[in-house]
Amino acid sequence: MTSTTVPTELVRSAQTYFGRWKNAIRELGVIQRRKEYAETAAIRYGYESRRIWSDDAIKEALMSASLRDLTSMEFREQYGNMSESIDRRFGGVLKACESFGVPKLRRDNTDIYKFAGYAFEELVGELFTEIGMDIAKQQRFGDCIPDFVSGNTWYDAKLSEWTVHTSDTIKKYEPKCDRLVIVFLRGNITTDRMLTDKTRIVNVRHYVDQLPRISRGFYLRKFSEIEQRIEDEVA
């Protein structure tokens, strides 16, 4: 923001009270607020997830996680953006540990994730129906069985935002559908962006917010219970 892009009257008032236009900008904290807005936008629209992490930074984070005895899922929760980069470059957290010679992180309790995944999928189906979506469940299209189908759009329910980077869902589904929507539970609640020309990733809260306020509490409570069950089991 420069003095040439705002009304002359505002510049004159700023000079009267602060001496110079730059002094007014600094005193009023405009630069800081612009910085905070940029950081918020980066998180909301996923710019931060494209950050390029150095090998040293990744190794240091893995070493720290190993020393703290974190599971691979706990690592993803604490290093969300970095874990996406690790998935793209190494094919997963455990493979990155192997590549850097770092003691592998503990594997997660797969049983609880299977239970939670099923519970989340069932709840998403109920939510879709309640907001008026016309859906079909678990239809088979060759070797593909999307969780839900509505018109020409396939929906896949995933527990975590980062799971899509370690699965073959997009590669497998995109050639056979017009649009693919990944609906997730754990991750950035503001996420709603396109991963490819066909695939959108969105937090389940986007659909909860389409309900009347009086109905949202039930789903928010149920989703919270699923998250808490996972945390209790892997703690």
Summary of the structure (lengths in Angstrom):
residues: 235
radius of gyration: 22.6
end to end distance: 48.4
largest distance: 72.9
contacts: 646
relative contact order: 0.09
helix: 58%
strand: 14%
